Amino acid sequence: MNKSTTSVFSVDQLEFPYLYKFPGQNSDEVILYVTREHKVMLYVRLAVVLLISIILVVVGYTITGAVGSMLTSFPAAGINLFITGLSALVLFVGYWWVNNLWKKSLAFVTNKRLTKIIYTTPFNRHTLSLPLEMIVDTGSYDKGFIQAILKLGTFTARSSASSSGVATDDTGRINKKYFYIENVSMVEDLQHYVAKVLSAFRKNPDSLATFRPFIPHMKGAVREEFMKQYPEYWS
């Protein structure tokens, strides 16, 4: 399949050039950057699923052991087998569930808007967008101890439509004033890039159709060498 027709939901590793398709994308809408939560957040949630599975086994075995010591006819072995199977099911379903939510929940910077798709279950999603013309200003910060330790941050864009309900944070709480992209790396660079997009949009909107995309984690000579592979993006 040609990458230009690839659904963004099917991609494990998001890479430049961002020639993906997402629901609701306009025919003339160009993806300048796409991201999801840093993979460390996926690992943290998978660790929680594993911990729950282990706790289920430990607690279950402890209870059946205690009851079995008091009742000689108690089928401890059979119940332990059931507990093991249940724990394996929790681990399997939990891994599938968490991985799907992480993979499908995405945030985009395009030549028309900021938008994000949030999956609350593997089957249900909601989409929130903030048009470029409605962005008042942007910011970036780390929110709490965990983000600081993991070197992650939150990007935020303030909307001019304070009563429109166009934005939300990633916990699903509707925030009528701000648009958030949480738990991403290089958040200050992202903020600076969006500021450049906004400046270009206000001065010459047509220039955004060929605006340079955002490529994080690449600077100096490495970036210059990479740019040579895609001259059409840097002319």
N, C-alpha and C positions, 0 to 999 in steps of 0.2 A: 504493500500500500504506500502510495506517495505521502510523504510527511505532511504535505499541505492539506490533505483531507483527513488527517488523523484526529480523532476525538481526544481532547486533552485528558479525559478521564482514563484513557487506556495507557497513559504514559507513566512509567515508574520514575524516570529521571528527567526532569524538565531541563531542556537544553536550548541554547541559541543555535540557529534562528527559531523564533517562536512561531512557527507555522502550524499552529494548532487551531482547532475549532471548538467553540464552547457554546452552550445554549444561549440564544438571544443575541448572538454576535451579528452586527450589521454587516452587510456585504462590503462596505467600504471601511470597516473598522479594523485597525491594525493593532496587534498586540505588541506593545513596547516592552512589557515585562510580565512574567507570570511566576507565581511562587506559591508555596504552601508552607505550613508550619515546618520548622526545622526538624530533621529526622530524629533528633534526640528526644523530642516530645513524643514521637511514636514509640521509641524504646522505653520511655518512662511509663507510658500507658500499658505497653505489653508486659512490663515488669510487674505492674499492679495486677494484671490478669493472672500471671504466673503465681504471684503471691496468694491470690484468692484460691487458686486451684490447690496449692500446697496446704494452705490453712484448712481447706475442706477435707483433705486426706488426713491431716494430723488430728483434727478434732473428731472426725468420723471414726478413725481407728482407735482413738483414746476412749471414746464412748462405748464402742462395741467391745473393746478389751475390758472395760470396767464392768459392763453388764455381763459379759461372758464369764468373768470370774465369779459372779454370783449365781448365774444360772447355767448349769451344766448342759442343758439341752438347747441353749441359745445358739442359733446358726451364725456365729461370728464370721466364719470364713466366707459364707455366701454374701453377707451384708458388706463385708470389706471389699469383696469383688464388685458389688454394686457401687459402692462409694468410689472405688478406683475408676470405674467406667464413667460415673457422673463427673468426677474431677477431670477426666480426659475430655469429656464433652464440653465442659465449661472452658477448658483451655483452648480447644479447637474453635468453638463458636466465638469466644472472646477475642482470639487472634484475628479471625476473619472479620469480625465486627469492627474492631479498633483499626485494623489496617485499611479497611474500606473507607471509614470516615476520614482517616488521615489522607488517603490518596485522592479522594474525590473533593475534599474541601480546598478550594483554591482562591487566590486573589490575583487580580489583573490590573495592570496599568495599560490603558489603550489610548489611542489618539482622540478619543471622545469622552472617556470617563474613567473613574476608578470603580471596579466592581468586584464582588466576591460571591462565591457559591459555597454555602455552608450546608453540609449534610448532617442532619440530626439523627438519622438512622441510615443504614445502607440503601434505603428505598425512598427516603423523604429528604427534600432539600428546600432551601429558600435562597433567593438571590437578592442581593442589595447592591445598588449602584449610586454613585455620586457623580453627576456630570461635571466636567471641568469648569464650566461657567459658574457653577454653584460653590466652588471651593474658595473659601476666604483665605485660609492659611494652612500650613502643615506643621507637624512637630514630630519629634522622635524621643523616646526615653526608654529606660529599662524599668520594669514595673516589679519591684520587690527583689528579695534576696536570690530567688531561684534564677530569674532572668539575668541578674548580674553575674552569678557564678557561671552560668552557661554561655555568657556573652551573647545573649539574645535581647531583642528589644521589641518595642511596639511603635509602629508608624501610625500617625493620626492625621486626618484632614478635617478641618472644621467647615461645616456647611453654612451657607448664607440662609438656608431655609430652616430656621430653628424650630418650626412647627410642622415640618413635613414628614418626619419619621423616616428619613431615607437611609439612616445609618444604624449600625448595631455593633456591639462588641462581640467577641467570639464565644461568649457564654450564652448568647441568644437574647440578652437583655436589650430591648430597643432603646437606643440613644438618639434623640432627635437632633442632636447638634454635631455629632462626630462620627467619622468613618474610621474604623480600626483595622489594621493588619497586625496581628499579634504573633509573638514567638518566632521572629525571623531574624536572621543575621544581617550584618552590614546595614542596619536600619538607618543610620545617619546618611550613608551614601544614597539610600533609597529616597530619603527626604530631599536631599539636594537635587537628585534627578527629577523628582516630581516638580520641584520648584522651577527647574529649567523647562519642563514640559508646560507648566502653567504660563511661564513668561513667553514661550513661543506661541502658545494658544492665544494669548491676549494681543500679541503684536502681529502675528501672521498665522492664523489657524490652518491655512492650506499647507504650511510647511510640516505639519505633524504627520502627514501621509508618508513622508520619507524621513521622519525624525530618527536620530540614532537611538537604537534600543539600549536598555540598561543591562549590563553584564557585570554582576558582582564578582568579587574574589579574583579580579584580574587587573593588574596594574603594570605600569612601566613597560619594560621590553617584552614581557610575556603578552601583554595586551596588544602591543604594536604588531607582533608576529602573528597573533590570532586574527587581527583585523585584515591582514593581507589575504587571508583565506576567503573573506567575504567583502571584496572591494565595493560591491553595490550598496553596502550599508554605510560606508564611510566617505563617499564621494562629496 
